[in-house]
Amino acid sequence: MTEKRKKIESFEDLLVWQKGMEIVKQVYLISREGELCRDFALRDQLRRAAISIPTNIAEGFERSSRKEYVNFLNYAKGSTGEVRSLLNVAFDLGYLEPSQYEALRQAVMELSRYLFNQIKSLRSCDS
């Protein structure tokens, strides 16, 4: 018996958006205490980069064309790279514990792969 997929009716139904929101929550949790909390520039840039992931997914979903949606998924994927880069900075500065860094880095990399696959899938529909 095959499992029936839930119909996607809004961006909130998208797994990539849900995973993006989870990353936002994790970023806010790790950046509200310790040295990272006091490094305002790094903290704020990390938060903005994380927030831009689900926000771009949502904005693209609400656009009127598949091409625009793919563009915004690409922006979201780019933001995953920005988050990973900023996590590296925070880790190298000693602001994050190795376990915090690795767990969040893995979650962001997983989301980046999901976004890549969704972009690839949408582009193949155009071929």
Secondary structure, 3 states (H helix, E strand, C coil): CCCCCCCCCCHHHCHHHHHHHHHHHHHHHHCCCHHHHHCHHHHHHHHHHHHHHHHHHHHHHCCCCHHHHHHHHHHHHHHHHHHHHHHHHHHHCCCCCHHHHHHHHHHHHHHHHHHHHHHHHHHHHHC
